Amino acid sequence: MMTKILDRLVKQLKAKGKSEKVAYAIAVSQLQKSKNLKKNSTKPTAKGIKQGNKTPSERAKLRQAKYTNKKVSDFKYNKKNNRATLKA
């Protein structure tokens, strides 16, 4: 069984045309690099568990808040394109 964050990333990579094996290797490498998975392991870190439990809306709003230096509450989520935009 894969962790939520690893499973989600593998699915995204497969949707972009990567084979299961390649998608898994890329996902593990990137998640270890970002410290969402423990080094030389597929076990999640506390950060990985926290990130894996977030909804797409939460992740999109946090991503935009980080890039724009605004508050998460300043954004609304569009589930059709998985983007957060500033509230009008």
N, C-alpha and C positions, 0 to 999 in steps of 0.2 A: 504494500500500500504506500502510495506517495503522499507527501504532505500537500496541503491545499495549494500553497504557493507554487510548488514544483509541478503539480498536476496542471494548474492553470497555465503556466508558462510552456509546458510541453504541448498542450493543446493549441496554444497560440502559434507556436513554431510549426506544428504539423499543418495547421490551417494555411500557413504561408508556403507549404510545399516541401518541408523537410521530412525525411523519413523518421520513424519512431526512434531509431537508434541515435541518429544525428541530433534530433530535437532534444532527446534526453541528455546527451553529452553537453550540448550548448547550455541547456537550462541549468544543469548541475554546476557547470563552470561559472556561469554568470551569477547564480545565487550564492555560491561560496564566495565569490569576489566581492559581492555586495553585503556579505556577512548575514544573509538570510538563512544560509545553511552552514553547519559546522564544517570546518576544514577537513578534507578527505573523508567526508561522510554525506549522507543524504538526510541526516537528522536536522530538524530546524532549530535555529537559535531562538531566543525569546523574541528578538526582532522579527524573525521569519514567521513565528506563530501569530504575532500581533498583526503583521502585514497580511498574512493569509486569511485572517478572520475579518478583514475589512471588506465592505461592500464595494462594488465598482464605483458607486457614487462617492463614497468616502475617499477612495484612492484618487479619483479625478479631481475632486475639490482640493485635496491636500497637494497634489501635483501642481495645480495652478496657483495655489496660495504660495507655495515655495518659490515658484518662478517669478511671481509678481510682487512679492513681499506684502501681500494683503491678507486679510483674515479669511479663514475657511467659510465663515458665514456670509461673506460678500459674494459668493458664487452660487449658481444654480446648475443642476446637472441635466444634461441631455442624454438620455439612454440610447437614442438612435445612433449617435456617433461617439458615445463614450467620452464626451467632453464636458468640461465645466466652463461656464462663461459668467462674466460679471452680471449681477442682477441690475435691472434697469432702474 
